[in-house]
Amino acid sequence: MSASTDLQSPPSSAEALDAYSAVVTSVADRLLPSVVRLRVGSGRRAGSGSGVVITPDGFVLTSAHVLGRAQAGAATLSDGRDLPFDVVGTDGLSDLGLVRVRGDHLTAAELGDAEGLRVGELVVAVGSPMGLSGSVTAGVVSALDRSLPARSGSTVRVVDNVIQTDAALNPGNSGGALADRLGRVVGINTAVAGMGLGLAVPINDASRRIIAALMRDGRVRRAYLGIAGSPRVLAPPDRAATGRESGLGVAEVIADGPAARAGIRADDVILDVDGTPVASAADLQALMGVDAIGRPIRVRVQRAARTLDLTVHPVELPD
């Protein structure tokens, strides 16, 4: 048998375009009934964005910055209904917010898992850019593991594992869905990073915990150490002595904070917390959940040529 008959001919341009269109239209058909336009405020303080219905009884996930300090607003559904909503809670440090629409017969989207995404994978953005409800754009995952600074009051935190996409995003897309080819919501669109680049907060274990906390308590409780830092590679002698390649270099210690009271100093390198290696601010943030508030934790640091074990009692991060 000849090689020409063994190998399948590549699809024609028309066939490839048909396959691409079929995926995008399938995702749109599945998601459009679950994506709503949200409106808050009035007059000069009026604002709008998008949201994703995640339960049939009216819970809608969106971006915290879309809601701001609003307590209520109105949602326009894909079937044309305008329904009031109440703000359940917001978490500025993840840029996620949750509202509850007062209505019935809502269609909930399926939440996926961004951990399975790959660079180059097709994604579809659904939202209400420029106030135009039910808009769909498509693109690919341009990059993964991006970082997004988020702020709540005077506290700045980094949202890690952010998804970067070239699916066109515009003002009003914030809070809308970023979906995979099966129509599962893998991210909540949050920002335009530049011409042709958008960012989305991933749907993963961390964001699911945040959503659950907002549903339960209307807020997210976190532990606080009172330091700022960045990754630091250890010198060869320190690697040999500690068994660590890198750690979190402490750039600043907040006066009278938990870290300062425990004896942590600027220029220390945090190696691990309760035995869990720490190599970045994201690693440390992941360990500062509600269970760490008020509990003594062991922090191992490298200071000059010494390794120290210090005990820190984290406090609750103020709103």
C-alpha positions in Angstrom: 0.0 0.0 0.0 1.4 3.4 -0.9 2.2 6.1 1.6 -0.3 8.4 -0.1 -3.2 6.0 0.7 -1.9 5.5 4.3 -2.0 9.1 5.2 -5.2 11.1 5.4 -5.4 14.3 3.5 -5.4 17.4 5.7 -8.8 19.1 6.1 -9.6 21.8 3.6 -9.8 25.4 4.8 -13.6 25.2 4.6 -13.7 22.0 6.6 -11.4 23.5 9.3 -13.5 26.6 9.5 -16.7 24.6 9.7 -15.2 22.6 12.7 -14.1 25.8 14.4 -17.5 27.4 13.9 -19.3 24.3 15.1 -17.4 24.4 18.4 -18.0 28.2 19.0 -21.7 28.0 18.1 -22.1 25.0 20.4 -20.5 26.8 23.3 -22.6 29.9 22.6 -25.8 27.9 22.5 -25.0 26.3 25.8 -23.8 29.4 27.6 -25.8 32.4 26.4 -28.9 31.5 28.5 -26.6 31.5 31.6 -24.8 34.9 31.0 -26.6 38.0 32.2 -25.9 41.7 32.1 -25.6 43.4 35.5 -26.4 47.0 36.2 -25.6 48.9 39.5 -26.0 52.5 40.6 -27.6 55.4 38.8 -26.6 58.6 37.1 -22.9 59.3 37.1 -22.3 56.3 39.4 -24.1 53.9 37.1 -22.0 50.9 36.0 -22.5 47.6 34.2 -20.9 44.3 33.6 -21.6 40.7 33.1 -22.4 37.7 35.3 -22.7 34.0 35.1 -25.6 32.1 36.6 -24.1 29.2 38.6 -27.2 27.8 40.4 -30.8 27.5 39.2 -32.0 29.4 42.3 -30.3 32.6 41.3 -26.7 32.7 42.4 -24.7 34.7 39.8 -20.9 34.9 39.8 -19.2 38.1 38.6 -16.2 40.3 39.2 -15.9 42.2 42.4 -15.0 45.4 40.6 -18.3 45.3 38.6 -20.3 45.5 41.9 -18.0 48.0 43.7 -19.8 49.0 46.9 -23.3 48.4 45.6 -25.8 46.3 47.6 -28.3 45.7 44.9 -29.0 46.2 41.2 -30.8 44.7 38.2 -29.9 41.8 35.8 -31.0 41.4 32.2 -31.4 37.8 31.3 -31.0 36.3 27.8 -34.8 35.9 27.6 -35.2 39.7 28.0 -36.4 39.6 31.6 -35.1 42.4 33.9 -34.9 41.1 37.5 -33.6 42.7 40.7 -30.6 41.2 42.5 -29.0 41.6 45.9 -25.3 41.5 46.4 -24.4 38.4 48.5 -20.7 39.3 48.9 -17.5 40.5 47.2 -13.9 39.6 47.5 -11.6 42.3 46.2 -8.5 40.2 46.7 -9.7 37.6 44.1 -11.9 40.1 42.1 -14.8 37.7 42.5 -18.3 38.7 43.5 -21.6 36.9 44.0 -25.2 38.2 43.7 -28.5 36.5 43.9 -31.2 37.3 41.3 -34.8 37.4 42.6 -36.4 35.2 40.0 -37.0 31.6 38.8 -36.4 29.4 35.8 -32.7 30.4 35.6 -30.3 28.3 33.6 -27.1 27.5 35.5 -23.8 27.1 33.6 -21.4 24.2 34.4 -18.2 25.2 36.2 -15.1 23.5 34.8 -11.5 23.4 36.0 -8.9 25.7 34.6 -6.1 23.4 35.8 -6.7 21.3 32.7 -6.2 24.2 30.2 -3.3 24.2 27.8 -1.7 27.0 25.9 -3.2 27.2 22.4 -6.5 25.7 23.5 -9.7 27.2 22.1 -11.7 29.3 24.5 -14.9 31.4 24.1 -15.8 34.6 26.0 -19.5 35.4 26.6 -20.6 38.7 28.1 -22.0 42.1 27.6 -19.3 44.4 26.3 -20.3 48.0 25.8 -23.7 47.1 27.3 -24.4 44.7 24.3 -25.8 41.6 26.0 -25.1 38.2 24.6 -21.9 38.9 22.8 -19.6 36.0 21.9 -15.9 36.1 20.9 -13.4 33.3 20.5 -9.7 32.9 20.7 -7.1 30.7 22.3 -5.3 30.5 25.7 -2.3 32.7 25.1 -0.6 32.0 28.4 -1.2 30.5 31.8 0.1 31.2 35.3 -0.1 35.0 34.9 -0.4 37.1 38.0 -3.0 39.9 38.6 -2.7 42.4 41.4 -6.0 42.8 43.3 -6.8 45.3 46.0 -9.2 45.5 48.9 -8.8 48.7 50.9 -5.1 49.2 51.6 -4.3 45.5 51.1 -2.9 44.3 47.8 -2.7 40.7 46.9 -1.7 38.7 43.8 -4.3 36.5 42.1 -2.2 33.7 40.7 -2.7 31.2 37.8 -4.6 33.9 35.9 -5.6 32.9 32.3 -4.4 35.1 29.4 -6.4 34.9 26.2 -6.6 36.7 22.9 -10.4 36.4 22.8 -11.6 40.0 22.3 -12.6 41.6 25.6 -14.0 45.1 26.1 -15.5 47.1 28.9 -18.6 45.3 30.1 -17.0 41.8 29.5 -15.8 41.8 33.2 -17.7 39.2 35.1 -18.6 37.2 32.0 -17.7 33.7 31.2 -14.6 32.3 29.6 -15.5 28.8 28.5 -13.7 25.7 27.1 -14.7 23.9 24.0 -17.3 21.9 25.9 -19.0 25.0 27.2 -17.7 24.7 30.8 -16.9 27.9 32.5 -13.1 27.9 33.3 -12.6 31.6 34.0 -14.4 34.8 34.9 -13.2 37.6 32.6 -11.7 40.4 34.7 -9.4 42.7 32.7 -8.1 43.9 29.4 -4.3 43.6 29.6 -3.6 45.3 26.3 -4.5 45.3 22.7 -5.8 41.8 21.9 -5.0 40.4 25.4 -7.5 39.7 28.2 -7.2 38.1 31.6 -9.6 35.8 33.5 -9.7 34.6 37.1 -9.5 30.8 36.9 -12.1 28.5 38.1 -10.1 26.0 40.3 -10.1 24.7 43.8 -9.1 28.1 45.3 -11.8 30.0 43.5 -14.4 27.3 44.4 -13.5 27.8 48.1 -14.0 31.6 47.7 -17.4 31.1 46.0 -18.4 28.7 48.8 -17.3 31.3 51.5 -19.3 34.1 49.7 -22.4 31.9 49.6 -22.0 30.9 53.3 -20.7 34.1 54.9 -20.9 36.9 52.3 -17.1 37.4 52.7 -13.8 35.6 52.6 -11.8 35.3 55.8 -8.0 35.1 55.5 -5.0 35.0 57.8 -2.4 37.8 57.8 1.3 37.8 58.6 2.2 41.3 57.7 5.1 40.9 55.2 5.9 41.7 51.6 8.3 39.7 49.6 9.4 38.1 46.3 11.0 34.8 45.2 14.7 34.5 46.0 17.1 31.8 44.8 19.4 30.6 47.6 23.2 30.7 47.4 24.8 27.2 46.9 25.9 26.8 50.6 22.4 27.7 51.8 20.9 25.2 49.3 23.1 22.5 50.8 22.3 23.4 54.4 18.5 23.8 53.9 17.6 21.4 51.2 15.8 24.2 49.4 16.6 25.7 46.0 14.7 28.9 46.7 12.3 30.7 49.1 10.4 33.8 49.7 12.7 36.8 50.3 11.2 39.2 52.9 11.4 42.7 51.5 9.2 44.4 54.2 7.9 43.6 57.7 4.8 45.6 58.8 5.5 47.1 62.3 3.8 45.3 65.1 2.3 42.7 62.8 2.3 39.0 63.5 5.6 38.4 61.6 7.3 41.3 63.3 6.2 40.1 66.7 7.6 36.6 65.9 11.0 38.0 65.0 10.9 37.8 61.2 13.1 40.5 59.7 13.6 42.1 56.3 16.1 40.1 54.2 15.1 36.9 55.9 14.2 34.1 53.4 11.1 32.1 54.3 11.7 28.4 53.4 8.6 26.7 54.6 5.5 27.0 56.8 4.6 24.1 59.0 6.8 22.0 56.7 5.2 23.1 53.4 7.8 24.7 51.1 7.3 28.3 50.2 8.9 29.8 47.2 6.6 32.7 46.3 4.0 35.0 47.6 1.4 32.8 46.0 2.7 29.8 48.0 2.4 31.8 51.2 -1.1 33.2 50.4 -2.4 29.6 49.7 -1.5 28.7 53.3 -3.1 31.7 54.9 -6.7 30.4 54.9 -9.3 30.8 57.7 -7.8 27.8 59.5 -4.5 29.6 60.1 -6.1 32.6 62.0 -4.9 32.6 65.6 -3.2 29.2 65.3 0.5 29.0 66.0 2.4 28.1 62.8 6.1 27.2 62.5 8.0 29.4 60.0 11.5 28.3 59.0 13.7 31.1 57.7 17.2 31.5 56.5 19.0 34.5 58.0 22.6 35.0 56.8 24.2 31.6 57.4 21.6 30.5 60.0 18.4 28.6 59.8 15.8 29.6 62.4 12.5 28.2 63.4 10.1 30.9 64.5 6.5 30.7 65.7 4.0 33.1 64.2 0.4 33.6 65.3 -1.5 35.0 62.2 -4.4 37.4 62.7 -7.4 37.9 60.5 -6.9 40.1 57.5 -9.2 43.2 58.0 -11.8 44.0 55.4 
